[in-house]
Amino acid sequence: MTDFGASRPRALIIRPMTPDLWPSLEELFGPKGASNGCWCMYWRVGPAYGRRPRGENRAALRALVEEGPPPGLIAFLDGRPVGWCQMTPRSDLPWLDRGPRAPRIDAAPVWSLSCFYIHRNYRRQGLALALIHEAVRIAQSRGIRMLEAYPIDMDAPRGTTNPFTGVASSFRKAGFVEVARRPPARVVMRLDLSRRESAGVRDPRTPAKPPE
């Protein structure tokens, strides 16, 4: 869990999505779902996602939460749910391999940060970057070797104004590097945690130890 409340006037807490937090996710997404009625199941079920009732997608996500392990992270600002990030093994998201947006680079067992949702009243406040940083911290604590993401490059010509997979600039700030681009605005980015560990890279939010 990340808590920025000690150093900021507003307390930001990010937690793995466990069953006890399901009501908070429902509050964040709203009764009809998040952006475009989303319940964060598209990469799991593909086009069938849009053909079946939203309530079925909602129930499917809840079942994943109940079954565990947590399929993502939820952010709270001053106690109110304000952001979501899906964090799962890429192997749990088979539809990533079915289209041109996120080509598989190799057979590495990566974990994917595939979807984000920030409440409209709290966007452009750095919440997505905070979710990415917490995902990195959790991945390191679990021994995950590689994180992957599929953000939009907002500086390139693009065919969407809904960057639900994240924004490339946020991932760059967190240390991710581009490994593929197809089509032009769709970027595949990775963070090799094994290299970070061997290089002694620390979380930028952790104060450095004073010299002895």
HELIX and SHEET records of a PDB file:
HELIX    1   1 PRO A   19  LEU A   21  5                                   3    
HELIX    2   2 TRP A   22  PHE A   29  1                                   8    
HELIX    3   3 SER A   35  GLY A   37  5                                   3    
HELIX    4   4 TYR A   42  VAL A   45  1                                   4    
HELIX    5   5 ALA A   48  ARG A   51  1                                   4    
HELIX    6   6 ARG A   54  GLU A   67  1                                  14    
HELIX    7   7 ARG A   90  ASP A   92  5                                   3    
HELIX    8   8 PRO A   94  ARG A   98  5                                   5    
HELIX    9   9 ARG A  120  TYR A  122  5                                   3    
HELIX   10  10 LEU A  127  ARG A  142  1                                  16    
HELIX   11  11 ALA A  168  LYS A  173  1                                   6    
HELIX   12  12 LEU A  193  ALA A  199  1                                   7    
SHEET    1   A 8 THR A   2  ASP A   3  0                                        
SHEET    2   A 8 LEU A  12  PRO A  16 -1                                        
SHEET    3   A 8 GLY A  72  LEU A  77 -1                                        
SHEET    4   A 8 ARG A  80  PRO A  89 -1                                        
SHEET    5   A 8 TRP A 111  ILE A 118 -1                                        
SHEET    6   A 8 MET A 146  ALA A 149  1                                        
SHEET    7   A 8 VAL A 187  ASP A 192 -1                                        
SHEET    8   A 8 VAL A 177  ARG A 181 -1                                        
END                                                                             
